[in-house]
Amino acid sequence: MPTLLLPMPLRPYAENQRAVQVQGRTVQEVLEDLVTRYPRLRPHLFDESGRLQPFVHVFLNGEDVRTMQGPETPVPEDAELRLLPSIAGG
């Protein structure tokens, strides 16, 4: 089962989990599984039309899925995914 690692700013919306076992054959399915289980994450990951927010980056085994097939990128059973939202401020 794939593992999704959550960055510190998103953990409070997922019961302070650092890593979550997720299900899905594609990045989109994995993210849908995540927000189904932790609905408070949805507005931090998706816009109103259900598209991944432009400031959220997803890495699959260290590679940005935007350079692959985006949300339709296949996810192997032993994959490690990381969410990396852009953080602004100073």
N, C-alpha and C positions, 0 to 999 in steps of 0.2 A: 504494500500500500504506500503511495507517495506520502512524503512528509513535507509540510509547508511551514517554513520558519517565519515568525512574525517579528517585526522590529518593535522596539520598546514603545514607541508612541501608539501602536495599534493594540498592544496586549490588553489594556484595560477593557476593550470592547470584546475580548475573547477570553474572559475569565482569567486574565493574566497568564495565559498560555504562551510559552516561548515557541513551542512546536506543536503542530496539530497533524494528526493522521487524516488524510483527505481521500476522497474517492472521485474518480472521473477519468475519462479517456483523453480529454483535451484540457488545456489550461482553462478555458471557459467553464467546463463542467466542474473542474476542481474548485474554481472560485465560487461557483454557484453552490457547491456543497458546503464550502466554508461559510458563506453568508446565510445559508439555510440554518446551519447550526448556531451561528453567532450573528443574528440579524442586525445588531448594533454596528457591525462592520460595514454593512451595505453602503451607507452614504459616504464612507471614507474611501471606498473602492470604485463605486459605480456612480454614473450621473443619472439623471431622471429617466433617460431613455434606455438604461441598462447597459450602456457602454462603459468600459473601463476608463476611469478618470485619466486624463492625459499626464497627470503628475505622478501616477502610480506605475512603477516599473516591476515587471515580474521576471525573475531569473529562473531558468530551468537548468539544473546542474551547472550553474555558473555562467550561462549564456542568456543574454537578454532575448526574451521571446519576440520582441519587436523586430529582431534581425532574422527571425525564423518565420513561423507562420502566424504570428500574433496569437490571438485567443484560440485559434484552431490548431495550435501546435500540439501534437500528440504527447502524452505524458506516460512514460514507462512506469511500471509497477514499483520500481525501486528508486524513483526520482526524488530529488530534493529540490523544492521550490522555495524561493525567497521573495518576499514582497519588500519593495524599497520605495516608499513615498518620498517625493521631494520635500525637503524641509527648508523653509525660508525664515529669515529673521536675522537679527544681529545685535 
